[in-house]
């Protein structure tokens, strides 16, 4: 049986690759909706990018709803230095999409879809957690009906600051609402996503796949790799990780942990404070992805692209 998911995102090259993986022929995921949030660039650009990727991936009947245009409290933060001014620079996709956005706010779509479900929808937030936090605050009855929150964010170290990863740092107040909600969370932070590196040999394998989706992904990786030069052996495919987990959980090694989000620290704002040892005495609230099987991950990713 297909797993029902709502992908909440801020495309973003790696978000786009996550959507392409979720929509592929090897996926067992039924995408109920795609919702967008301010993050890598502003929410209007992120929505435009999500619509373009839906055209590319054949997601003609999946609603795309635009969401929050700023964090709950703080000023907006962007990552145009990584993804370019459009959020998807370097891809050569058409300027305008055929698909149009739904005339409804993402927060309302999240609430309506989860409330109408049988408790079988997994939320997949791969951007800042503003939409999800607002939905939980606006309609707390969704929380016990969420099957799982499989999110990309956080880690035991940061990339936006020494302590904080971008998605969490962009709206730490929203992240703490989600982590403290009691919903079942599986977390894919930098510890594991930096193991999903698109090294030159993987890019070479990818470039021989002859279809528009694979060609677009190759362009995305080439552009996106520029942000990693000198630091890593390739671009980190952060956002495909929770999608890959939902398709094939055996790719990942998971640990129980208590995770809280720092919202007040001068130097640690946005840090996910990960307690594996029970030091706080607080019960675990997260399954923390610590390791991935790189061969199995790349086999899935390449098979997904071949399926288009």
Number of C-alpha atoms within 10 A of each C-alpha: 6 10 16 19 26 23 27 29 33 30 34 30 28 25 28 25 26 25 23 27 27 25 23 22 15 18 21 16 21 16 21 22 21 27 30 34 33 30 32 32 26 24 21 18 23 27 26 23 26 30 26 23 23 24 17 19 19 15 21 14 11 18 22 29 25 29 27 22 17 20 21 18 10 11 9 16 18 17 17 17 13 19 24 17 15 18 24 30 18 17 17 11 17 10 8 11 17 11 19 18 18 14 10 13 17 26 24 17 23 27 20 14 16 25 18 11 14 11 16 14 23 24 23 25 28 30 28 30 32 32 30 27 23 22 21 21 16 13 16 14 14 21 21 15 18 20 21 19 23 25 25 30 26 28 26 16 18 22 14 15 15 12 20 28 23 23 28 30 28 30 28 28 23 25 27 20 19 25 22 13 17 12 19 19 24 22 26 28 27 23 18 21 23 17 20 24 19 22 15 14 9 14 18 12 11 21 15 12 18 12 13 14 23 22 17 21 21 22 21 23 23 18 19 26 21 14 16 13 11 8 8 14 13 25 25 24 21 24 29 25 30 27 26 22 19 19 19 15 13 14 21 22 15 18 15 18 20 22 26 20 25 22 19 12 9 7 12 18 20 29 28 29 19 21 18 14 11 13 9 9 9 11 12 17 19 23 19 25 24 18 18 22 13 14 11 14 21 18 10 19 20 18 18 20 24 18 16 19
